[in-house]
Amino acid sequence: FQAEDGIRDCLLSRGLGDVYKRQLRRLLAAEPDAKALPNDYAFDENLSVRQASRVADGNCLGAQVWECGAVLADWLERRPDVVAGERVLELGAGLGLVGKVAARGAASVLLTDAWGAPDAPGWAALDWNDAAAVAAVRENFAGGAPDVVVAADVVYSDGAAGLPAALRSLGAGRAYVAYKHRRARDAAAWRDLERDFAIVEESDPLLDVVRDCCRVAILRLEPRR
């Protein structure tokens, strides 16, 4: 609960402008209360996603919107140039909030998740630890690779060990990963990524506040040449 308390401290700060406070309150709503599920997470007046206590395989994480997803979706809405006209793949899409926001300006979006895909266009089941599955999903893109990968909260468990290899195999020109620091051993995944990718933290006034309040950052990864 440190992140939630941190955001509330920011909301009480007289030094934080009202616009940032309104945006942070909306991001705080992305910490789901299990007692209130199912419910809708409203991103804006035109987009909401239905949260539940679990998805078909019993996984509770992919059925809810978390801070990283809310922050990345909000940033993409404010920075439409990041995906404008691009072919985008979302890893670990969960409810697909980030990909749905990206689709507002992208040429195409494919949402993927290991738990399976709903019976809807634009979704594919993908376990990024399965090298053959990662290679197969590239066939959805002309030229054999997406232009941009987006992912939120994908470095949080031992399952993240296959993420570096998956990103290398996907062959995208760049990736944007929203990350919340939770445990020391996450560093191993980032060290592996740094071997093949140049990693830069995105920054703007709101992102800086979010990083300081709830330890969520957006990192841009570009393949080393």
N, C-alpha and C positions, 0 to 999 in steps of 0.2 A: 504493500500500500504506500510505499515511499513516493512513487510517481504521482499518485492521486493527491497525496498531501502536498507534494511540491507544487502541483498546479494550483491547488487552493491557496497556497501561500502567495503565488504570483497574482492570483485574482484579488487578493487583499492589498497588493502593493499599490501605493499611490503613484509610483513611477511608471506603471504600465498603462498605456492608453486604453480607452474604452473599446476601440476596434479590436485590439489584441485580446482584451478580456472576453469579448463576445465570441471570438474565434476559439479561444481556449476552452470556454464553457462547452462549445459544440464538440470539440475534440475529447473533452472529459467524458462526454456521454458515450464514447466508444468503449469505455470499460464496462462490459456487460454485467448486470446484476442477475445472477442465476434465478433468484426468486421472482424476477419480473418477466422471465422468458416464457413463451415466445413473445416477441414484440418487434416493431419496425425500427430500424435505425434510419432516420431521415438525413440524408446528406444535404439535400436542398429541396426546394418545392417540386422539382421534377424527377428526383431520384431517391428511392428508399429501398432497402433490402430487408428481408424478413429474417430475424434472428431466431434461433431455436436452442434448446438445451444440448442437442447432439444431431449429427447427420446419420446416414443409414448404417454406417459401420460402428456407431457408438462414439465416434470422435466428437468431443465437445468444442475443440478449438476452431475447426473449420466452419462451424455453424454460427459464429459470432464475429462481430467487428471489433477489432482491438486497436489500441492507440496507433501502432505503426501504420496500419491500413488507413485509418482516418487521416493521419498526417500526410501520407503519400498522396492520397486522393485529393486532399485539400491543396497540396502543392501543385499537382498536375492541373488542377482547375485554375490556379493562379498563373501557371506557366504552360499554357497550351502549346507554345513553341517547341517544347521538349519532345512531343510525339506527333506534331503536325505533319500529316502526310506519310507517316511511317507505318511499317508493319510491326505490330507489337505483340509480344507474348508475355502473359503474366504467369509466373510460377507461384504455386501455393495460393491459388486465388481465393480459396474459401468461398465466400458468398459473391465474390466477383466485383466488389465495390471499386477497387482501384482500376481494374480493366474497363469497367463500365464508364468511369470518368474519362479514362484515356480514349475510349471510343468516340468521344465527342469531337475529337480532332484528328485522330489517327486514320490512316487509310484502311487498316483492318486490325482487329484484335482477336487473339486466341487466348482464352482463359483455360488454365490447366490446374489440376490438383490431384494428389495421390488418392484421395478418398473416392474419387470417381466424379463423373460429370453428369449434370442434369440432362434430361432429354431436351436439349435446346441447341440451336445453332451457335457456333462460336465457342463451344466447350470441348475439351478433350481430357480424358484421364491420363495422368502422367506421374509416375514415381521417378523422381530425378535420380534415385539411386540405381535405376535400371538403365544401363548404358544403351541397350538396344531400343528401349522405349523413347529415350531422348533423341536418338538418331532418327527414329521413325517420325517423331512429331515435326521434325524439320521439313518433312515432305509437304506440310501444309503451306509452306512459303515458297513463292517463286524464287529461284536462285538458291534454295536449300537452306535458308537461314532467316530468322527475323532481323529487323533492323535494330529493334530496342527490346530489352527484357525489363520488366518491372516486377518487383517482389517486395512484400512487406512481412516482417517478422518471420523470416525463414531461417534465421540463425538463433535457435532457442532450444534445440534438443540434439540428441546424438544423431538423429536423422539428417542433420545439416552436414554431416561429414562428406556426403556425396555432392554437395552443392558446387564446390569449385570445379569438379570434373564436368558437371552438367552445364555450367555456364561456358566452360571452354568448348564443350561439344556443340552447344547451340550456335556458337559462331556469330552472335550479335555484335554489332559495332559498338554498342555500349549498353550498360545495365544500370538501373537505379534501384537501390536496395534501401528500404527503410529499416533501421536496426535500433533495437533497444537493448542496452547493455544490462545483462542479468547475471552473468556468471563468468568467472575468470577463464574457464576452459573454452569459451567462445573464441579466445584469441588464436587458438590453433587453426580454426577455419579461416580467419582473416589472414594469418601468415601464409596459408596455402594459396589463398586468392592473390596475395601480393606478389607471388612468384610470376604470375601470368597477366596480372591486371594492374594498371595504374589506378589508384583509388584516391578520390578527392571528395571531401565533404562539401555538399551544397550549402550555401549560406544566403540568408536574407534576414531582415529584422524579425519576422515571425518565427522562422526556423531557429534562429538563435535563442529566442525565448523558449521555444518548445524543447530544445536541447537542454537548456539550463533547468527547466522546470521538471521535465519528465524523462530525461536521458534518451530521447529519440532523435536520431539523426538520419539524414538522407545522404547516401554515399553513391557517387558516380564511379562506375568501373568501366575502364576502357582497355582493350587488349594491348599488351605490350608488343611492339613491332620488332 
